[in-house]
Amino acid sequence: MAAPVIELDIDRIGGRGDGIGDWEGDPVFVPGAAPGDRLRVRLGQKGKGPITGRILEVLAPGADRGPPACAHFGECGGCALQHLTDDAYAGWKASWLAETLRRADLPTDVIQPWRRSPRGSRRRADFTGVRRQEDVLLGFNERASHRVIDLGECPVLLPAIVDLMPALRAFLMRQFKPGDTAEIKVQATDSGLDLLIVTPARLGLGGREGLAALAQDHDLARISRGHPKQSGFETILERRPVRAVFGGVPVALAPHAFLQPTAEGEAALLEVVMAATEGAGLVADLYCGAGTFTLPLAQRGAEVYAADRDREAVFKLVRAARDARLNVTVEARNLDRQPEPREVLAGGDAIVFDPPRAGAKVQVIEIAASAVPVVVAVSCNPATFTRDAQALLDGGYEMESVTPVDQFLWSPHMELAAVFRKS
């Protein structure tokens, strides 16, 4: 039986960026739909999940609909909201954040102005490459699909990353056999582009020589190879040491080590952290990663205790702090399984924590009970942020400010930096 086709009025946008309209008492989620649109939609099959729809025709566009910035929008799963005008996009993100806090009974009057990264600023990209019989697909996956959208442009990424894509296609065409696949991870560092190719395909001497030539011809700082079923990476060629600079201090980076998605976003988050911890003599930086906050805090004169589960990042951070003669103690520690105890944290002046998307469910309990005067929570997931924030409020903290940072242009994702003070 064919799925029904209906006419649907869109009146709002959901948390994943889909337009939502109501049909027979149920919400219908339609990718690429804007508030005010009247659409002809083919419905998905009813099941346990929400009802979805696919746009067949825009019968009447809403006032919030605008021209997409990219020819691939609608197929590529990288962006969800390019079809909105800029004002509508910014307004939706602001209202969605306020609604997320409101639903968790958190204050909304403390939300600060948005800090937005511009077009062409994303410095990290994870491409999928597929060698076919006659050509190569290289790009991002279609939403909720393994189908690769072959990218000819991307207004989100740094131009230097987009400019590298033809050379990557040419390499895959020469060195791969039909059916071979690869995950290609590119990151712009302070040393230049760092490229990691993860593939089960056999490269051999010719493949390694091809990668080395790619690095030379396109001035890559480093090119590495990994296997999806093996740990560790093989450095094919490192033309210069790959580093990030935090607070004027260089720190070595492993292949595709985590950096904030944009330099502008990193600067916005750091600004909040530094302002909130002004005058703090002893600071704990939990989930410290490569030292994005650790090194600027120490460079300003604070004594910093830093912890992270990534042993290689910890090792490189130790070396960077030692070489700069900073007062930093770094520990390799899985804070989700072995949280820093409240008794140890209690002697500090400030705590900064920046956990992965799952949040800091276990560690935040110890933070909330520590009575440290200032806590800065950095989050890439508002859902887990609200849970962690509630734990701090239950522990006697007040939420002084929440600064939203948009590093994921035209997507529903956002970063937050929130300041809490012990009342």
N, C-alpha and C positions, 0 to 999 in steps of 0.2 A: 504493500500500500504506500503510495507516494505521500511524503510529508506535506502537511497543509501549507498553503500560501495565504497570508493575511495582510491587511493593512494595519499599521501600528504607529501610534504616536509616542515619541520618546520624550520623557519629561525629566530624566535625571541620569547621572553617571554613577556606576558602582565602583567598588574598591579596586577592581582590576582594569578600570578604564573603559568598560563596556557601557553603551547606552542602554537604558532600561525603560521599557514600556509595559503596561499592564494589559493582559489578555485573559478574559474569562476568569478573573480573580487571581491570576498568577503573574509574577514578574517574568518578562522575557528579556534575556541578556543578548545584546546585539553588538558585536565588535564593529568599530568604525561609525557608530551612530552618535549623533549630537543632540542635545536638548533642543526641542522645538521641531525636530525632523518629523515629517510624515513619510513613512517608508512602506514599500512592498517587500515583505519578508517571507522567506521560506523557513518554517520552524524545524528544529531538530526533534528527534524522537523523545517523547516523555519517558523519563526514567527516574532513578533515585536522586539524581542531581537536578540543578536548576534547568529551566527550559531555555534553550539557546535559539538564536535566529541568524540567518544570513541575508544580507541586503541584496535584493534583486533589482530594486529601483528606488531612487530618491524621488518621491512624488512632490515633496515641497521641502526645501532645506530650511532648517532653523537658523535663527540669527547668530548662533554660536558656531556655525559651520564655516570653515575657511579652507583655502587651498593647501594640501599637504606640501611639505618642503622637499619630499623625496619621491622619486618615481616608483620606488619599491613599496611605498606604504600601502597597506592592505594585504600584502603577501608576506613581507618580512615580519617576523615576530619580535623584532627589536624595539619597535615603537608602537604605542597603543593610542596616542592622543594627538597625532599630527593634524587630524582633520578639524581640530578646534582652532578658533582664533586665539591669538596670544592672550588677550584679556580673559577669555573664557577658560583657557588652560590654567592660567595663574589663579583665577578665582576658584576653579574646582579644586586645585591642590590645597589652597588655603582653607576652603570649607571642609574638605575631607579630613584634614588634620584636626580642625576644630571639632568636627563630629566624632572623630576617633577618641579624642581626649574627653569629650563630653560623655560619651557612652561609658567610659571608665571612671566617671565621677572625678575627673581631674580638672583643674582650673584652665580656662581658655583665655582669660584676660592677660596671661603672662606670655602669650605667643608674640614673638618679635617679628620684624619684617623679614620676608624671604630673602635668602641669599642664593642667587641663581647663577649657574655656570652657563657661559654662552655657547652658541653653536660651534662645532668644530673644536671642542676642547677635551673630549673624552680620550684619555691616554692609554686605555686598556681595551683590548679586543680579543675575543675567543672565536675564531672562525672555524668552520668545518669545511674541509676540502674533499672532494670526491672525483676520482679519475674515472671518466666514462670512456666509451669506445672511441669517440671522436673529439671529445673536449673535456674540460674540467669545470666543475661547479665549485665556487669558493664564496662563502658568505655565512649568513646566519640562518637558523632554521625558521621555517614557517611556524606560527604559533600553534602549540599543542601538536606538533608534527615532527617527524624526522626528515621531512622534505627540505632540502637545502635551497635557499633562494640565492641565485648567483648575483652578487652585488656589483653594480657598475658605479655606484656612488653611495655616500653616506654622510649626510650633513651633521651627524652627531660626532663622528670621530675626528681626531686630529688629521689634517691633510697629509701629514707625513705617513700615517698608517694607510690611508686610502691609496696614496701614490705607490705604495709597495705592492699592492694586490696584483697588478699585471705580472710583475716578476715572480710572485709566488705561483700564479697560475702556470707560467712558463716552466718553472721548476717541476711542478707536479706533472705537467704534460710530458716532460722529458724523462723523468726518473721513475715515475709510478706506472704500474701496469693497470689496465682496466679493472675496476672493482676495488682498487686500493683506496683507503681513506686515511685522513689525518685530522687531528685537532691542532690548529695553528694558533698559538698564543703570542700576541705582540704587545709590548708595553714600552712606552716612551719614558726613559729615565733621564737623570741629569747627565748621563754619559752618551745618550743616544738611544736608538731602538734596540730592544732586547727581544729576540725571537726564540721561541721554543716550539718545536714540532714534535707532537706525540703521535706515533703511528706504529701499527704492527707490521707495516711493510718493511721488507728487507731493503736497506739502502746500498750496502756494499761500498766499495772504494769510490765508484763513480758517483754515488749519491752523496757521500761525504764531501767529495771534491766539489760537487755542484752546490752544496750548502755553503762551503767555504767561499766559492766564487760569488754566490749571492750576497754574502756578508761584505766581501770586498767591493763589489760593484755598487752596492747601495749604502755603503758606509754604516753598516750595522755595528753596534758596539759588541754584540755577542750573538752567537747562534748555537743552540743546543738541541739535543734530540732525546726523547723519552719513549718508553713503551707503555701502553695502557695497562699492562698486567705486571709491570715491574716498578719498583720504587727507584728513585734516584734518576739523574740525568747525565748524559754524556755531553761534555762541551766539545763542539765541533771546532769552533774558532772564537777566541776572545781577543778582539783587536785592541780593546782598552778596558780597564777595570770598570765594572758596572756598579754604579753607586747612585744613591739618593742623597740629597743634602737636606738635613733638618736642623733649623736654627744655626745654619752656617757650618754644621758638622757633617762630613761625609760618612756614610755607612754603606758597606758592601751589600749587594743584593744577590740572593740566589735566583736562578732562572724563574721568572714570573712570580717573584715575591710580591706580597700584597702591598700596593700603594692605593691611596684614595683615588677614585676614578678620574678626578680632574684636579689640576693644580689649584684652580680657583676654589673648589670645594674644600680642599685641604687647608687652604689659607683661612677660609671662613670658620671652620671647626677649630683651628688653632687659635684664632682670635678670641673665641669664646673661652677656651681653656685657659689661655694666658691671662685674660682679664679677670676671670673668676678666682684664679689662684695667686693673684698679685700679693706679694708679701709672704707667701707660704714658704717656710724654711724646709719642711720635710713633707714630701709628696709621694704617694703611692700611685704608680701608673700600671693598672691591671689590664691584661690583654694588650700588651704594649706593642706587639708586632715588631716592625723594624725600628721603632723609636720615633714615630711621627711627633709624639708629644714629649717623650722622655728627654730627648736631646735638647729641644728648646727650653724646657723647664730647667734642666741642669745648667745649660749655658747661661741662664739668667741668674744662677747662683743657688738654686734649690738643691738639697740632697734628695735624690730620687731612688726609690725602690721600684723596680720594674719586673713584671712577671708575664710569661706567655708560655703556651705549650709547644710552640715551634722552636725546637732545639737549635736548628741552624740559624734562625733569626736571632735568637738569644746570644749565640756565640758571636755573631757578627756585630751585634749591638755592644757586647762587652768590649770587643776590640776597638770599636769606634769611640766609646766613652773613655777607654784607657788612653788611646792615642791623643785624645783632646784634653786629657787630664781633668775629667769631670768627675764629680762625686756621685757616681751611679753604681748601684748594686742590682744585678740582673739575675733572675732565677728562672730556670726552665721548670714550669709547674703547670699542671692541668688544673686550672681554677674551677672547672666544672665538677671535678671529682675530689680535688683537694683544695678547697677555698682557703684564701688567706684568713686566719682567724681574727675575730674581733679584738682580741686582747693585743695582738700585734699591731693591727691597724690603728688602735686607739691613741697611740702616741703621736700620730701624724697631724699635720695642719690641713691637708687636703687629699682627696682621692679622685683620680680620674679613671674611668673604666669605659672601654670601647669593645664590647663583646661581638661575636659573630651574630648572625640573624636569630639564632636561638635565644639570645639574651644571656643574662647572668643570674638565672633562677636561684642557684645555690649560693653563689658569691655575694649577691646583693643582700641576703639575709644577714651575713656577717658585717657588711658595710653599714646596714641600717642600725645594727646594735653597737657600732663602734664609737659613736658620739664624736666623730671627726667633724670639725665645724663646716667644711665645704666639700660637696661632692659634685663632680661634673660627670654626667652620663651622656655618652655619645652612642648613637644607635642608628642602624640601617633598617630597622623594622619597627614601625610604630606599634604594632600589636604586642610584641614582647617588651617594648619600652614601657607601655602602660602598666604591664604586670610588674616590672621592676620598679617603676616610679611609685606604684601603690605600696610596695614593700618599704620604700624609703619614707613615704608619708606615714605609714603605720609605725615606723620607728621614730617618729618625732621630727622629721625634716619638713621643710616647706619648699615648694617648688617656686623658685624666684623668677625663672625665665625659661622659655623653650625657643630656640632658634632653629627654624627649618632651613635645610640646605638642599637645593635641588641640583644634584650631580647627574641625575638620570633624566635628561631632557626628553619630554614627550612620552614618559612612562609613568605608571602610578607609584613608582618607588621614590622614597625620599630618605634623607638623613636628618637626624636631630642632634642638637647639643643642648642639654638641659642643665641648669644650675640649681642645686639644692643647698639649703643652709639649715643647720640645726636650730630649731626654734627654742 
